[in-house]
Amino acid sequence: MRDKRFWIFLIFIFAGIILGGLLGELASHVSALSWLAYGKTFGLTEPVVLDLSVLELTFKIVFQLNVASIIGIIVAIIIYKSMKV
């Protein structure tokens, strides 16, 4: 049961990040709401390539957090806590 709650919580957090990021991107075109798009990008911005001659793997992970995605995380946590899961 605990494992199920953890995965549901994780889904809520990812949904909050994605929806918040999307709203932040949409808000960047509105001058009064452009502050929601303010954020920071971090991670491996240049891909790391592992060439094994037969197989080539490319790794790249970038996190783009903005104010709206942080608000989305907070809202997701509040909604999760209000649910009886």
C-alpha positions as CSV (number, residue, x, y, z in Angstrom):
1,M,0.0,0.0,0.0
2,R,2.8,2.4,0.8
3,D,4.4,1.7,-2.5
4,K,1.2,2.6,-4.3
5,R,1.0,5.9,-2.5
6,F,4.6,6.7,-3.4
7,W,3.9,6.2,-7.1
8,I,0.7,8.2,-7.0
9,F,2.6,11.0,-5.2
10,L,5.3,10.9,-7.9
11,I,2.8,11.1,-10.7
12,F,1.2,14.1,-9.0
13,I,4.6,15.8,-8.8
14,F,5.5,15.1,-12.4
15,A,2.0,16.3,-13.5
16,G,2.6,19.5,-11.5
17,I,6.0,20.1,-13.1
18,I,4.7,19.5,-16.6
19,L,1.5,21.5,-16.3
20,G,3.3,24.3,-14.5
21,G,6.1,24.4,-17.1
22,L,3.5,24.5,-19.9
23,L,1.6,27.3,-18.2
24,G,4.9,29.2,-17.6
25,E,5.7,28.9,-21.3
26,L,2.3,30.1,-22.3
27,A,2.5,33.0,-19.8
28,S,5.8,34.1,-21.2
29,H,3.9,35.7,-24.1
30,V,1.7,37.8,-21.8
31,S,3.6,40.8,-20.4
32,A,1.7,40.9,-17.1
33,L,2.5,37.2,-16.5
34,S,5.9,36.9,-17.9
35,W,7.4,36.6,-14.4
36,L,6.0,33.0,-14.3
37,A,8.4,32.0,-17.1
38,Y,11.5,33.1,-15.1
39,G,13.6,30.1,-14.3
40,K,16.8,28.2,-14.6
41,T,18.0,25.4,-16.8
42,F,20.5,22.9,-15.4
43,G,21.8,19.4,-16.3
44,L,23.8,18.0,-19.2
45,T,23.1,20.5,-21.9
46,E,25.6,18.9,-24.3
47,P,24.9,15.3,-25.0
48,V,27.3,12.6,-23.7
49,V,28.0,10.0,-26.3
50,L,29.1,6.4,-25.5
51,D,30.3,4.7,-28.6
52,L,30.7,1.0,-28.3
53,S,31.3,0.4,-32.0
54,V,28.3,-1.8,-32.3
55,L,26.0,0.4,-30.2
56,E,26.1,4.1,-29.7
57,L,24.3,5.6,-26.7
58,T,23.6,9.3,-26.3
59,F,22.7,10.7,-22.9
60,K,21.3,14.2,-22.3
61,I,19.2,15.3,-19.3
62,V,18.1,18.9,-18.8
63,F,15.8,20.3,-16.2
64,Q,14.1,23.6,-16.9
65,L,12.4,24.8,-13.8
66,N,10.5,28.1,-13.8
67,V,8.3,29.9,-11.3
68,A,5.1,28.3,-12.7
69,S,6.5,24.8,-12.4
70,I,7.3,25.4,-8.7
71,I,3.8,26.6,-8.2
72,G,2.6,23.5,-10.0
73,I,4.6,21.3,-7.6
74,I,3.1,23.1,-4.6
75,V,-0.5,22.7,-6.0
76,A,0.1,19.0,-6.7
77,I,1.3,18.4,-3.2
78,I,-1.8,20.2,-1.8
79,I,-4.1,18.2,-4.0
80,Y,-2.4,15.0,-3.1
81,K,-2.7,15.7,0.6
82,S,-6.3,16.6,0.3
83,M,-7.1,13.2,-1.4
84,K,-7.7,10.1,0.7
85,V,-5.2,7.8,-1.1
